[in-house]
C-alpha cells in the first residue's frame, strides 16, 4: 500500500497562508510523485484558552478551502467537532477527520459516515490501539445500514491515526505498538508526527511542543508499519496562531517526506 501524506497548517489563518502552503504541496507532489492531501481546520474548538484563535468558522473556512481545491487541484481534509458540520464539510473536502478527544462520540461518527466520505479517526490520548475497533465499527455499521454492498475495513473507507497517549501532566508519549494493533483493524494507519510531539497545556495557556522530534517520529512509525503520515506545517511556525511549537517548517517538509519514500 502506497503511503498517504497529509499536510497543512493547523488552522486557517489567511488566504495568503493557505496559498503559500498549497503551492509548496503542489511542487512537492510534482517533484516526488506524491499526492499530498491538504489539511486545515476551519475551527479549533478544543483550544486551551477561550481567548485563543479558533479560525474563521465553518462557512468562511469551507469557502476558502474550496478555493484552494479549485485553484490547486489538491485533495482536502478538515476536522469536524459537531455532527451538524459533517454534511456541509463533505460538500467541499475529501476526508472528514474526527478529533482524538471526540473519537467515541457516536453521533459525530454516524454523521461523518453518512456523508460517504473517507473518515479519518484520530485515536484518543486515553485509548489503546485495540480500543479503536469500536469507533471503526460505528462508522462501518452506519455505512452498511444503507449500502447495497457491504463495506468492510479492507475497503479503505475508514482510517485511523496515532497521536500519542497522555503521560501524566502536560506530556504525551507514543507507544508504537498501537500502529500494528490498529493495522489489525484497518489497512490505513496514519502517524500524526506533529501532534505526537505536543506538550498539552504546557506553555502558559496554550500547548507547547518539540518539533525537532518530528522526523524521528515519522521514521519510527515507518518501522512499525505506518501506511500514512500527518504533518502540520507552516511557513513560520513561530508566528502561527495555533500549534506553532509542534508544527514543522514548511521548507522542511520535502526532506522529511523524502526520508519516508
Buried (B, 14 or more C-beta within 10 A) or exposed (E): EEBBBBBBBBBBBEEEBBBBBBEBBBEBBEEBEBEBBBBBBBBBBBBBEEEBBBBBEBEEBBEBBBBBBEEBEBBBBBBBBBBEBBBBBBEBBBBBBBBBBBBBBEEBBBBBBBBEBBBBBBBBBEBBBEBBBBBBBBBBEBBBEEEEEEBEBEBBBBBBBBBBBEEEEBBBEBBBEBBEBBBEBBBBBBBBBBBBBBBBBBBEEBBBBEBEBBBEBBBBBBEBBBBBBBBBBBBEBEEBBBBBBBBBBBEBBBEBBEEBE
